[in-house]
Amino acid sequence: REVTAGTAFEPHQALYAGADGFSDISLILDELPRYLAPNGVFLCEIGGHQKEGVIALFESRSELQRCTLSFNYDIAGFARVMVLRS
């Protein structure tokens, strides 16, 4: 794949996260219950068009239902950070 000046220093996984773009987010959500303390907060940058997929992944994990999911938005109005609070 072509590397451009804007992506030259990004880790490979950040640019190519599986066929649907969610493999790393899915892995993180699988492991998160082991690490997120009570009253803890987890922040993760997401792609500008990944909000609906993140919601679906979150809702499919019963062990995360003790958490609340919200998003922080960039200046263009795209969800760019998922925020999970336990």
C-alpha positions in Angstrom: 0.0 0.0 0.0 1.1 3.5 -0.7 2.5 5.5 2.2 1.9 9.3 2.0 3.5 12.1 4.0 0.4 12.2 6.2 0.5 8.5 7.1 4.3 7.8 7.1 4.5 7.7 10.8 1.2 5.9 11.6 1.4 2.3 12.8 0.3 -0.3 10.2 -2.6 -1.4 12.4 -3.9 2.2 12.6 -4.3 2.3 8.8 -5.3 -1.3 7.9 -7.6 -2.7 10.6 -9.0 -5.7 8.9 -11.5 -5.9 6.0 -14.1 -3.8 7.9 -11.8 -1.5 9.7 -12.9 -2.7 13.1 -10.6 -5.6 14.0 -8.5 -3.6 16.5 -11.5 -1.8 18.0 -13.2 -5.2 18.4 -10.1 -6.7 20.1 -9.9 -3.6 22.5 -13.6 -4.0 23.5 -13.1 -7.7 24.1 -10.2 -7.0 26.5 -11.5 -3.8 28.1 -13.6 -5.4 30.9 -10.4 -6.8 32.4 -8.7 -3.4 32.6 -11.4 -0.8 33.1 -11.7 0.0 36.8 -14.9 1.0 38.5 -15.5 4.6 37.8 -12.8 4.4 35.1 -12.8 6.1 31.7 -11.5 4.8 28.5 -10.8 7.0 25.4 -10.0 5.7 21.9 -9.7 7.6 18.7 -11.9 6.2 15.9 -12.4 6.9 12.2 -14.8 9.7 11.3 -17.3 7.3 9.9 -17.0 4.5 12.5 -19.5 5.6 15.1 -22.4 3.3 14.1 -20.1 0.3 13.9 -18.6 1.1 17.3 -22.1 1.3 18.8 -23.0 -2.1 17.3 -19.8 -3.6 18.7 -20.4 -2.1 22.1 -24.0 -3.2 22.3 -23.0 -6.8 21.3 -20.9 -7.2 24.4 -22.9 -7.9 27.5 -19.9 -7.5 29.8 -19.7 -3.8 28.8 -23.3 -3.0 29.6 -22.2 -1.6 33.0 -20.5 1.1 31.0 -21.9 4.2 29.2 -20.7 5.0 25.7 -20.5 8.5 24.3 -18.5 10.3 21.6 -16.4 13.4 21.3 -16.7 15.2 17.9 -14.2 17.0 15.8 -14.7 20.5 14.3 -16.3 18.9 11.2 -18.9 17.2 13.3 -17.5 13.6 13.0 -17.4 11.3 16.0 -13.6 11.0 16.5 -13.2 9.7 20.1 -15.3 7.0 21.8 -15.6 7.5 25.5 -16.5 4.5 27.7 -17.2 5.2 31.4 -17.7 2.4 33.9 
